[in-house]
C-alpha cells in the first residue's frame, strides 16, 4: 500500500531570512514522492534531507539559481548543496524590477555572479546563462567565462548590453567542452585568429555584427561537427560574400529584416550543406541566396518581410527554391508568393517550374493567405504542377471558407491525392 504526500517548498525574500511555506504545488507534479506505509512521516521529520543525493539535486534543478542558493538556510545538510548545481541561470531582471536601476543594485548583481563561481565546487557546469541588461566590462565577462570553462561548460548563453561592448576572451574560441554557444550582442564580434570548436554542435548568433568576409568564413569553417546554425538579425558590414560551408550542418536558420540588414545590401550568401535537413529563411531578400548541394533537405520554410520582393519582379525566391530540389515539406508566407511571378499585360507568368514541385514536394503550408488575383494564380500553378503533392494547408482571412473550398476543389490538380485544408486566421 502506498500513499502520496506533498513536499513542502519554502520560499523567502532575499535578504529577509523569513521563510514562507508554499503548499501550492500541484499534487501530481514531480515533487510528489510515493512512500511505503512503513515510512515515518510524522510531524518534525526532515523527509527531504533524507532523500538520496541525486534526488535532491534533481529537485534543485527545477529551481532558479537564486532559489537554489536560498535552500542553503533549510538545514546544515542543505547549506552547500547548491554549490554543485550544474545549470546556472543568472538574470539581473533589472528592467522589470527596477525601472531606474541604481549603481548599488546593479553592483549587487555583479557581486552575486562572482560569488556563485567562487563557491561552486569542483563538479562540472552543464549550462550557464548570463542575461545582463546593464553594461559589464570585459574583464568581468572574461572571468565568468573562464570560470565556466574550468568547470567544463557545455552550454553557454550570453545576452549582454550593447553599452559596454565587451571583447570575448580568445580562449573561448578554442573551448573543447563547449557543445552549445548562443550570443545575443548588438555589436561587432571580434574573432581571433585561432578558432577551433572541436565539439560545438549548436551556434546561435543574434544581433551580432560581422566585419569582413575572412573572419566570418573562418568562424564557420572552424566548427567541424556543427549541426545547428542560427543567424538572427545579424549585421554584415563590408561583406561581399557570406560563405556557409559546413558539411555536418543539419538545421539552418537565417532571419533578417530590412532594419537589421546592415551591410547585407549587394551581398551574396552561398550555402554548402550536403546534410542539411531543415532550412528556415525569413528575409527581406536584399541579399542573393545561392544554395548548393542540398540533396538531403526535407523541410524548408521561406518567408519575405512585407514589401521585400523586388519591384522589377526578379524572383529571388526562385533562387532559394532552385536549391531545395528534394524538399518534401514547404512552408511559405503570403508575401513570399510575389516572388514567384512576373506581371505583364497577359497576367502572371512563371519562368520555370521548381524541380521539387514534380519530384518530392508532398506538403505545402501558406500563412496569411487571401484571395487576390496573384495568390489565386499561384495556387492554380502549384496544384497543376505539384504532381506528388499530398497536403495543402492555407491559413487565410476569408470569412466564407466553404466558398473558397469549392473554388479550390474545382482547380485542376496534378496530384489526385492532394487534400486541401483551410484554417481560419481572423484579424
Secondary structure as UniProt FT lines:
FT   STRAND          2..6
FT   STRAND          9..11
FT   TURN            14..16
FT   STRAND          20..22
FT   TURN            27..28
FT   TURN            30..31
FT   STRAND          32..36
FT   TURN            37..38
FT   TURN            43..44
FT   HELIX           48..50
FT   HELIX           53..60
FT   TURN            61..62
FT   HELIX           65..70
FT   HELIX           71..73
FT   TURN            76..80
FT   HELIX           81..84
FT   STRAND          87..91
FT   HELIX           94..97
FT   HELIX           103..119
FT   STRAND          127..131
FT   HELIX           138..150
FT   TURN            151..152
FT   STRAND          155..159
FT   TURN            162..164
FT   HELIX           170..174
FT   STRAND          180..184
FT   TURN            198..199
FT   STRAND          202..206
FT   STRAND          209..210
FT   HELIX           213..221
FT   TURN            224..225
FT   STRAND          228..232
FT   STRAND          235..236
FT   TURN            237..238
FT   STRAND          241..245
FT   TURN            247..248
FT   STRAND          251..255
FT   TURN            258..260
FT   TURN            262..266
FT   STRAND          268..272
FT   TURN            274..275
FT   STRAND          278..283
FT   STRAND          288..292
FT   TURN            295..296
FT   STRAND          299..304
FT   TURN            306..307
FT   TURN            311..312
FT   HELIX           316..321
FT   TURN            322..323
FT   TURN            325..326
FT   STRAND          329..333
FT   HELIX           334..339
FT   STRAND          342..344
FT   TURN            345..346
FT   STRAND          347..349
FT   HELIX           355..359
FT   STRAND          363..369
FT   HELIX           373..385
FT   TURN            387..388
FT   STRAND          391..396
FT   HELIX           401..409
FT   TURN            416..417
FT   STRAND          419..424
//
